[in-house]
């Protein structure tokens, strides 16, 4: 197969690129592939002349005829670069690959040649037995594509999802796919500490008479700060976080020294932040600033057959002594169950099923019994009464001032705000009867 001179030069240039690249024609035939491509797909020069779908998908028909988005078909229609996320067969097994396909024109008329760049995603390994995001369902793949895009950005990300949907795992995957991957990812549990302790843990301690201490923010310098359960962040800390996002600066607790932070913020929540804003429990400015890239992780009940894939993966880690399998009846029982507890519940169910099984294969009766033991959780506590944002801020300010002393200047410094801001908040509090 002979290439036009210009494409022959292009094929030579492809060998200098570190990412897998492949050149093919409008009939899907591979005309050139660089060494990175051949290494990933475990092939030698024999890939030339074969179709891209035969090599990458082990398929006899193009992607769009097999139910997937075909970047070549899209590019033929649009005449522009097209991007898709595909599951490819590689030398290491099945892996998710981000594809960018560019049509190449050598003259008038439609493009006859296409250049495809591939990027293996460090998030979402498709192989069972590996730690990572796992799945093949349309809902999972749509989420994975958003996570891959988030990895290339420095924007704030809020990962929404029910408990047990893998929000921390997704956050770690975004960090691993980002330019900050070589720097730390530091986790802050917003629900596990009282306000005063959370503030010093996050921003550090610089109060006179108290040993100085780095905060988690400083530990994450150059990397990612993961705010778990960010909906539990107290109002005063919401204000400090907003200042950090707006200016890139902060002060340690009790210090007037302005410090600069270079971190990316990823937050997770199981709550409806929009509802918290409407109920006066969350600052709207922070909501819009933090929620730059909201990504929702689907619950297990929306992921179809992924539950079996995830169960197989979990089984190998829960029973390291030997491979355990799920019978067809056990798989069907899992597929019928709604899993309100998501991965937490799936893990518990599989642990019970293992205890109820003597052999290597978990049968339908054992799985049914394991699922039946999952009693419904108690109802959640009654929601707190509706309170305005101003009233909550006034109460938080009152509590903070109770624990600080000295002049207003010293109090403002201890609270991490300017003296002018403190006076403005005090005037707002005093102008609102019944709110202090």
RODO-2510 file (C-alpha; in nm, 4 decimals, decimal comma):
residues 436
     n   res          X          Y          Z
     1     x     0,0000     0,0000     0,0000
     2     x     0,1601     0,3233    -0,1183
     3     x     0,1012     0,6552     0,0578
     4     x     0,1064     0,9956    -0,1107
     5     x     0,4392     1,1692    -0,0437
     6     x     0,2885     1,4135     0,2092
     7     x     0,1291     1,1294     0,4065
     8     x     0,4489     0,9278     0,3857
     9     x     0,6262     1,2158     0,5599
    10     x     0,3445     1,2271     0,8142
    11     x     0,3863     0,8569     0,8885
    12     x     0,7576     0,9150     0,9498
    13     x     0,6779     1,2044     1,1832
    14     x     0,4314     0,9905     1,3809
    15     x     0,7207     0,7754     1,4998
    16     x     0,8541     1,0725     1,6982
    17     x     0,5334     1,1068     1,9032
    18     x     0,5028     0,9409     2,2465
    19     x     0,1249     0,8866     2,2278
    20     x    -0,0336     0,6115     2,0163
    21     x    -0,1210     0,7510     1,6710
    22     x    -0,2687     0,5738     1,3710
    23     x    -0,3423     0,6898     1,0159
    24     x    -0,6204     0,5283     0,8138
    25     x    -0,8343     0,5870     0,5075
    26     x    -1,2092     0,6334     0,4607
    27     x    -1,2519     0,2538     0,4464
    28     x    -1,1104     0,2181     0,8032
    29     x    -0,7868     0,0590     0,6749
    30     x    -0,4716     0,1325     0,8742
    31     x    -0,2090     0,2990     0,6557
    32     x     0,0469     0,3843     0,9250
    33     x     0,0856     0,3241     1,2990
    34     x     0,3630     0,4507     1,5227
    35     x     0,5587     0,2332     1,7657
    36     x     0,3563     0,3600     2,0646
    37     x     0,0393     0,2290     1,8991
    38     x     0,1973    -0,1063     1,8182
    39     x     0,3258    -0,1404     2,1751
    40     x    -0,0141    -0,0695     2,3311
    41     x    -0,2023    -0,3065     2,1042
    42     x     0,0616    -0,5784     2,1131
    43     x     0,0951    -0,5857     1,7371
    44     x     0,3802    -0,5580     1,4911
    45     x     0,3855    -0,4084     1,1425
    46     x     0,1129    -0,6569     1,0398
    47     x    -0,1519    -0,4070     1,1544
    48     x    -0,0999    -0,2255     0,8245
    49     x    -0,3866    -0,2901     0,5859
    50     x    -0,6168    -0,4154     0,8622
    51     x    -0,9196    -0,2198     0,9773
    52     x    -0,9049    -0,0124     1,2939
    53     x    -1,2111    -0,1863     1,4376
    54     x    -1,0551    -0,5304     1,3870
    55     x    -0,7385    -0,4308     1,5741
    56     x    -0,8885    -0,2165     1,8517
    57     x    -1,2260    -0,3832     1,9064
    58     x    -1,1672    -0,7362     1,7713
    59     x    -1,4829    -0,6722     1,5707
    60     x    -1,5864    -0,7549     1,2149
    61     x    -1,7944    -0,4380     1,1702
    62     x    -1,7298    -0,0642     1,2297
    63     x    -1,8108     0,0858     1,5696
    64     x    -2,1328     0,2563     1,4609
    65     x    -2,2694    -0,0773     1,3391
    66     x    -2,1836    -0,2343     1,6753
    67     x    -2,3706     0,0244     1,8837
    68     x    -2,0811     0,2619     1,9595
    69     x    -2,0045     0,6148     1,8461
    70     x    -1,7647     0,5973     1,5519
    71     x    -1,5294     0,8967     1,5314
    72     x    -1,4582     0,8351     1,1616
    73     x    -1,8270     0,8308     1,0687
    74     x    -1,8791     1,1472     1,2724
    75     x    -1,5802     1,3216     1,1119
    76     x    -1,7004     1,2287     0,7631
    77     x    -2,0296     1,4003     0,8432
    78     x    -1,8957     1,7066     1,0297
    79     x    -1,5612     1,7554     0,8566
    80     x    -1,4159     1,8412     1,1980
    81     x    -1,2137     1,6801     1,4752
    82     x    -1,4262     1,4314     1,6700
    83     x    -1,3695     1,2963     2,0211
    84     x    -1,5066     0,9756     2,1724
    85     x    -1,4370     0,7403     2,4622
    86     x    -1,3934     0,3761     2,3627
    87     x    -1,3193     0,0461     2,5303
    88     x    -1,0257    -0,1077     2,3395
    89     x    -0,8461    -0,4403     2,3530
    90     x    -0,4849    -0,3697     2,4482
    91     x    -0,1862    -0,5853     2,5370
    92     x    -0,2910    -0,5526     2,9045
    93     x    -0,6569    -0,6382     2,8482
    94     x    -0,9508    -0,4051     2,7941
    95     x    -0,8862    -0,0386     2,8701
    96     x    -1,0709     0,2874     2,8215
    97     x    -0,9158     0,5107     2,5570
    98     x    -0,9877     0,8769     2,4829
    99     x    -0,9771     0,9242     2,1063
   100     x    -0,9330     1,2422     1,9023
   101     x    -0,9741     1,1912     1,5270
   102     x    -0,8766     1,4614     1,2786
   103     x    -0,9794     1,4459     0,9093
   104     x    -0,6929     1,5252     0,6689
   105     x    -0,7565     1,6829     0,3308
   106     x    -0,5108     1,6436     0,0453
   107     x    -0,7250     1,8307    -0,2078
   108     x    -1,0794     1,9363    -0,2879
   109     x    -1,3726     1,7261    -0,1736
   110     x    -1,4296     1,5120     0,1340
   111     x    -1,1374     1,3965     0,3469
   112     x    -0,9877     1,0660     0,2378
   113     x    -0,7454     1,0208     0,5274
   114     x    -0,7848     1,0427     0,9044
   115     x    -0,5346     1,0773     1,1886
   116     x    -0,6309     0,9306     1,5248
   117     x    -0,4608     1,0093     1,8558
   118     x    -0,5271     0,7841     2,1542
   119     x    -0,4829     0,8481     2,5246
   120     x    -0,5075     0,5590     2,7673
   121     x    -0,7009     0,6804     3,0683
   122     x    -0,5355     0,6249     3,4073
   123     x    -0,8870     0,6256     3,5526
   124     x    -1,1437     0,3555     3,5109
   125     x    -0,9518     0,0340     3,4393
   126     x    -1,1859    -0,2101     3,2732
   127     x    -1,0062    -0,5219     3,3963
   128     x    -1,1578    -0,7033     3,6905
   129     x    -0,9289    -0,7437     3,9907
   130     x    -0,7682    -0,4015     3,9647
   131     x    -0,8405    -0,1207     4,2089
   132     x    -1,0151     0,1575     4,0256
   133     x    -1,3374     0,2634     3,8661
   134     x    -1,4967    -0,0322     3,6955
   135     x    -1,7899    -0,0642     3,4571
   136     x    -1,9228    -0,0805     3,1028
   137     x    -2,2777     0,0511     3,1294
   138     x    -2,3795     0,3626     2,9344
   139     x    -2,4353     0,5514     3,2619
   140     x    -2,0862     0,4654     3,3846
   141     x    -1,9193     0,5462     3,0544
   142     x    -2,0902     0,8852     3,0349
   143     x    -1,9598     0,9646     3,3839
   144     x    -1,6140     0,8355     3,2954
   145     x    -1,5987     1,0701     2,9980
   146     x    -1,6749     1,3662     3,2258
   147     x    -1,4075     1,2517     3,4708
   148     x    -1,1559     1,2268     3,1876
   149     x    -1,2365     1,5826     3,0793
   150     x    -1,2097     1,7007     3,4405
   151     x    -0,8619     1,5513     3,4579
   152     x    -0,7364     1,7894     3,1895
   153     x    -0,8758     2,0968     3,3656
   154     x    -0,7803     2,2953     3,6733
   155     x    -1,1405     2,3936     3,7479
   156     x    -1,3147     2,3085     4,0745
   157     x    -1,5101     1,9829     4,0617
   158     x    -1,8051     1,8762     4,2762
   159     x    -1,8769     1,5033     4,2688
   160     x    -2,2426     1,4395     4,3513
   161     x    -2,3775     1,0971     4,4341
   162     x    -2,5479     0,8757     4,6867
   163     x    -2,3342     0,7196     4,9604
   164     x    -2,1358     0,4281     4,8226
   165     x    -2,1213     0,5411     4,4588
   166     x    -1,7419     0,5817     4,4644
   167     x    -1,6993     0,9578     4,4956
   168     x    -1,3568     0,9434     4,6626
   169     x    -1,2372     0,6872     4,4086
   170     x    -1,3560     0,9167     4,1285
   171     x    -1,1787     1,2139     4,2891
   172     x    -0,8535     1,0189     4,3074
   173     x    -0,8946     0,9207     3,9429
   174     x    -0,9406     1,2849     3,8384
   175     x    -0,6293     1,3804     4,0348
   176     x    -0,4302     1,0940     3,8796
   177     x    -0,5328     1,2086     3,5309
   178     x    -0,4435     1,5728     3,5958
   179     x    -0,1179     1,7688     3,5558
   180     x    -0,1069     1,7770     3,9383
   181     x    -0,0750     1,3979     3,9637
   182     x     0,2874     1,4153     4,0842
   183     x     0,1839     1,6335     4,3791
   184     x    -0,0182     1,5329     4,6878
   185     x    -0,3880     1,4670     4,7088
   186     x    -0,4936     1,5623     5,0618
   187     x    -0,8322     1,4560     5,2001
   188     x    -1,0324     1,6783     5,4376
   189     x    -1,3285     1,5198     5,6181
   190     x    -1,5710     1,8113     5,6564
   191     x    -1,8158     1,6031     5,8604
   192     x    -1,5775     1,4436     6,1079
   193     x    -1,4434     1,7433     6,3046
   194     x    -1,5961     2,0294     6,5069
   195     x    -1,5757     2,3726     6,3452
   196     x    -1,2843     2,5163     6,5454
   197     x    -1,0710     2,2057     6,4985
   198     x    -1,1621     2,1761     6,1302
   199     x    -1,0556     2,5368     6,0724
   200     x    -0,7103     2,4870     6,2249
   201     x    -0,6694     2,1494     6,0521
   202     x    -0,7498     2,3050     5,7163
   203     x    -0,5763     2,6430     5,7376
   204     x    -0,3076     2,5742     5,9983
   205     x    -0,2300     2,7366     6,3331
   206     x    -0,0429     3,0643     6,3763
   207     x    -0,1822     3,2052     6,7008
   208     x     0,0652     3,3709     6,9396
   209     x     0,1600     3,1410     7,2263
   210     x     0,0562     2,8309     7,0346
   211     x     0,3061     2,6249     6,8308
   212     x     0,2745     2,7030     6,4608
   213     x     0,1434     2,4161     6,2545
   214     x     0,0927     2,3587     5,8845
   215     x    -0,2621     2,3004     5,7739
   216     x    -0,3858     2,0459     5,5223
   217     x    -0,4018     2,3269     5,2687
   218     x    -0,0238     2,3690     5,2860
   219     x     0,0281     1,9937     5,2637
   220     x    -0,1666     1,9917     4,9362
   221     x     0,0478     2,2664     4,7794
   222     x     0,0764     2,2066     4,4063
   223     x    -0,1730     1,9211     4,4240
   224     x    -0,5384     1,8625     4,5020
   225     x    -0,7433     1,9308     4,8148
   226     x    -1,0343     1,6870     4,8426
   227     x    -1,3192     1,8194     5,0583
   228     x    -1,5287     1,5170     5,1535
   229     x    -1,8933     1,5806     5,2487
   230     x    -1,8489     1,9493     5,1721
   231     x    -2,2166     2,0124     5,2540
   232     x    -2,1156     1,9893     5,6224
   233     x    -1,8745     2,2830     5,5959
   234     x    -1,9734     2,5471     5,8582
   235     x    -2,0781     2,8909     5,7328
   236     x    -1,7719     3,0768     5,8594
   237     x    -1,5443     2,8250     5,6907
   238     x    -1,7506     2,8600     5,3746
   239     x    -1,6563     3,2292     5,3787
   240     x    -1,2879     3,1492     5,4205
   241     x    -1,2996     2,8899     5,1435
   242     x    -1,4669     3,1423     4,9133
   243     x    -1,1858     3,3897     4,9797
   244     x    -0,9309     3,1197     4,9013
   245     x    -1,0999     3,0396     4,5706
   246     x    -1,1341     3,4058     4,4735
   247     x    -0,7873     3,5279     4,5689
   248     x    -0,5728     3,2167     4,6042
   249     x    -0,4699     3,3412     4,9498
   250     x    -0,5483     3,2552     5,3118
   251     x    -0,4302     3,3134     5,6696
   252     x    -0,3527     3,0607     5,9366
   253     x    -0,5819     3,0727     6,2382
   254     x    -0,4659     3,3589     6,4619
   255     x    -0,2148     3,4962     6,2104
   256     x    -0,2211     3,8115     5,9990
   257     x     0,0324     3,6775     5,7486
   258     x    -0,1195     3,6321     5,4046
   259     x    -0,0179     3,3038     5,2422
   260     x    -0,0619     3,1910     4,8849
   261     x    -0,2059     2,8513     4,7964
   262     x    -0,1672     2,6629     4,4705
   263     x    -0,4235     2,3855     4,4976
   264     x    -0,7095     2,2444     4,2999
   265     x    -1,0337     2,1873     4,4900
   266     x    -1,2404     1,8729     4,4402
   267     x    -1,5433     1,8312     4,6648
   268     x    -1,7828     1,5438     4,7248
   269     x    -2,1372     1,5522     4,8544
   270     x    -2,4389     1,3272     4,8944
   271     x    -2,6620     1,6282     4,9595
   272     x    -2,8465     1,8639     4,7266
   273     x    -2,6301     2,1761     4,7539
   274     x    -2,8856     2,3777     4,5592
   275     x    -3,1492     2,2958     4,8212
   276     x    -2,9078     2,3950     5,0990
   277     x    -2,8601     2,7316     4,9277
   278     x    -3,2366     2,7818     4,9034
   279     x    -3,2756     2,6887     5,2713
   280     x    -3,0109     2,9399     5,3787
   281     x    -2,7617     2,6765     5,4919
   282     x    -2,5050     2,7329     5,2185
   283     x    -2,3564     3,0481     5,0738
   284     x    -2,4774     3,0979     4,7152
   285     x    -2,1475     3,2655     4,6160
   286     x    -1,9534     2,9560     4,7214
   287     x    -2,2011     2,7271     4,5488
   288     x    -2,1527     2,8961     4,2122
   289     x    -1,7758     2,9284     4,2599
   290     x    -1,7196     2,5693     4,3683
   291     x    -1,9708     2,4015     4,1378
   292     x    -1,7781     2,4870     3,8196
   293     x    -1,7796     2,1274     3,6988
   294     x    -2,0536     1,9195     3,8659
   295     x    -2,0363     1,5458     3,7964
   296     x    -2,2985     1,3008     3,9200
   297     x    -2,1978     0,9416     3,9857
   298     x    -2,4813     0,7006     3,9011
   299     x    -2,6140     0,4640     4,1691
   300     x    -2,5866     0,0893     4,1153
   301     x    -2,9547     0,0570     4,0247
   302     x    -2,8878     0,2681     3,7129
   303     x    -2,5805     0,0722     3,6019
   304     x    -2,7415    -0,2545     3,4909
   305     x    -2,4992    -0,5420     3,4411
   306     x    -2,2149    -0,3437     3,6015
   307     x    -2,3288    -0,4875     3,9343
   308     x    -2,2141    -0,8348     3,8241
   309     x    -1,8805    -0,6998     3,6989
   310     x    -1,8282    -0,5174     4,0291
   311     x    -1,9343    -0,8216     4,2306
   312     x    -1,6839    -1,0435     4,0472
   313     x    -1,4092    -0,7900     4,1171
   314     x    -1,5016    -0,7598     4,4858
   315     x    -1,5195    -1,1359     4,5299
   316     x    -1,1582    -1,1817     4,4289
   317     x    -1,0513    -0,9267     4,6883
   318     x    -1,2823    -1,0531     4,9639
   319     x    -1,1754    -1,4160     4,9139
   320     x    -0,8003    -1,4039     4,8446
   321     x    -0,7597    -1,7755     4,9158
   322     x    -0,8974    -1,8731     4,5768
   323     x    -1,1190    -1,7670     4,2911
   324     x    -1,4901    -1,7551     4,3717
   325     x    -1,7613    -1,7359     4,1096
   326     x    -2,1257    -1,6345     4,0909
   327     x    -2,3779    -1,8795     3,9521
   328     x    -2,6269    -1,7570     3,6926
   329     x    -2,8992    -1,7572     3,9592
   330     x    -2,6829    -1,5497     4,1958
   331     x    -2,6130    -1,3011     3,9183
   332     x    -2,9834    -1,2653     3,8432
   333     x    -3,0557    -1,2074     4,2127
   334     x    -2,7999    -0,9251     4,2178
   335     x    -2,9451    -0,7711     3,9022
   336     x    -3,2943    -0,7644     4,0557
   337     x    -3,1831    -0,5952     4,3784
   338     x    -3,2016    -0,2108     4,3913
   339     x    -2,8969    -0,1686     4,6203
   340     x    -2,9941     0,1526     4,8012
   341     x    -2,6591     0,1303     4,9824
   342     x    -2,4686     0,0969     4,6538
   343     x    -2,1120    -0,0383     4,6870
   344     x    -2,1246    -0,0448     5,0684
   345     x    -2,4273    -0,2719     5,0522
   346     x    -2,2848    -0,4863     4,7716
   347     x    -1,9715    -0,5536     4,9766
   348     x    -2,1773    -0,6593     5,2796
   349     x    -2,4000    -0,8849     5,0694
   350     x    -2,1006    -1,0597     4,9130
   351     x    -1,9341    -1,1111     5,2511
   352     x    -2,2524    -1,2792     5,3781
   353     x    -2,2824    -1,4890     5,0640
   354     x    -1,9237    -1,6118     5,1081
   355     x    -1,9994    -1,7171     5,4660
   356     x    -2,3081    -1,9046     5,3444
   357     x    -2,1180    -2,0884     5,0693
   358     x    -1,8931    -2,3917     5,1166
   359     x    -1,7817    -2,4393     4,7576
   360     x    -1,6257    -2,2171     4,4939
   361     x    -1,9504    -2,1027     4,3340
   362     x    -2,2082    -1,8876     4,5122
   363     x    -2,5529    -2,0232     4,4302
   364     x    -2,8894    -1,8568     4,4017
   365     x    -3,0217    -1,9658     4,7462
   366     x    -2,7109    -1,8355     4,9276
   367     x    -2,7329    -1,5043     4,7446
   368     x    -3,1060    -1,4739     4,8127
   369     x    -3,0439    -1,5346     5,1837
   370     x    -2,7597    -1,2810     5,1888
   371     x    -2,9814    -1,0199     5,0251
   372     x    -3,2730    -1,0951     5,2593
   373     x    -3,0548    -1,0160     5,5619
   374     x    -3,0216    -0,6563     5,4436
   375     x    -3,2822    -0,4942     5,6665
   376     x    -3,4056    -0,1499     5,5708
   377     x    -3,2177     0,1257     5,7562
   378     x    -3,4032     0,3413     6,0105
   379     x    -3,5706     0,6553     5,8761
   380     x    -3,3499     0,9651     5,8675
   381     x    -3,3886     1,2207     6,1478
   382     x    -3,6298     1,5067     6,0944
   383     x    -3,4880     1,7918     5,8914
   384     x    -3,3828     2,0978     6,0939
   385     x    -3,6189     2,3919     6,0968
   386     x    -3,5797     2,6472     5,8177
   387     x    -3,3334     2,9192     5,9217
   388     x    -3,2090     3,2140     5,7240
   389     x    -2,8474     3,2406     5,6168
   390     x    -2,8174     3,5694     5,8063
   391     x    -2,9409     3,4132     6,1309
   392     x    -2,7000     3,1230     6,1007
   393     x    -2,4106     3,3556     6,0233
   394     x    -2,5003     3,5724     6,3226
   395     x    -2,5085     3,2693     6,5520
   396     x    -2,1782     3,1397     6,4132
   397     x    -2,0225     3,4844     6,4602
   398     x    -2,1534     3,5055     6,8170
   399     x    -2,0074     3,1641     6,9018
   400     x    -1,6727     3,2561     6,7456
   401     x    -1,6487     3,5831     6,9414
   402     x    -1,7213     3,3953     7,2629
   403     x    -1,3942     3,2086     7,2100
   404     x    -1,1816     3,5099     7,1186
   405     x    -1,0723     3,8080     7,3242
   406     x    -0,8860     4,1334     7,2841
   407     x    -0,9521     4,4261     7,0555
   408     x    -1,1680     4,4078     6,7450
   409     x    -0,8488     4,4051     6,5399
   410     x    -0,7221     4,0997     6,7287
   411     x    -1,0618     3,9303     6,7024
   412     x    -1,0732     3,9903     6,3269
   413     x    -0,7241     3,8457     6,2905
   414     x    -0,8216     3,5368     6,4890
   415     x    -1,1279     3,4876     6,2669
   416     x    -0,9223     3,5233     5,9510
   417     x    -1,1116     3,8291     5,8215
   418     x    -1,0369     4,1988     5,7966
   419     x    -1,1393     4,4361     6,0746
   420     x    -1,3693     4,6131     5,8304
   421     x    -1,5440     4,2843     5,7461
   422     x    -1,5881     4,2048     6,1147
   423     x    -1,7486     4,5455     6,1827
   424     x    -1,9786     4,5009     5,8822
   425     x    -2,0964     4,1635     6,0118
   426     x    -2,1481     4,3000     6,3614
   427     x    -2,3599     4,5855     6,2241
   428     x    -2,5647     4,3399     6,0192
   429     x    -2,6170     4,1234     6,3269
   430     x    -2,7197     4,4145     6,5480
   431     x    -2,9608     4,5417     6,2829
   432     x    -3,1520     4,2112     6,2822
   433     x    -3,3666     4,1714     6,5995
   434     x    -3,3868     3,8220     6,7375
   435     x    -3,0857     3,6936     6,5432
   436     x    -2,8254     3,7139     6,8222
***
